[in-house]
């Protein structure tokens, strides 16, 4: 059964090569998908529903699939699996997005939304723009095109907590204990919401364990999928 891998909010894929090589060496049949607006060379302004539709097209030739999503890719994987529970045989999430931040992080996310839609009215000054981006500490936002900034705002407006019970397949949740982008508390919400899910926390990892701990992540994935 093919595993479809959905990367996070990144514009390059070189950092995935060590993990992909490890998965190949373990006999895992995968397809690494290039995400619209990020690595596929397009520049759309999309909603989460449109990303789900895109994934429907990518997986149309398969009756059953395994999804492995990191960060933004996890958010798309969650939404797809909740909508098509009969299609996904196994779900693997790594530091997934999709659960709204709380407290100061929620305030930071709201700043993104304001900047995405009306920021040009009060950030015409390069100095002011630089200051705002420094305050919210988001290089991803600063480097994004206007279309992808709107996409980011669209995605941040969606809370997937309520659809987690719709996910019926086995699920493995991998999380970096030191993640400051999608905090461990979000992973615990996902774990609690998906019945029967398994969660593994990597103590010294941050937001991208597949980069810093590829051997561990490959081991977890291979162990999880060996029964299939």
Secondary structure, DSSP 8 states (H G I E B T S, - for coil): --EEEE--S-S--GGGHHHHHHHHHTT--EEEE--TTTTSS------HHHHHHHHHHHTTT-SSEEEEEETHHHHHHHHHHHH-TTTEEEEEEES---S---HHHHHHHHHHHHHHHHHHHH--SHHHHHHHHHHHT-HHHHHS-HHHHHHHHHHHT---GGGGGG--SEEEEEEETT-SSS-HHHHHHHHHHSTT-EEEEETT--S-HHHH-HHHHHHHHHHHHTT-
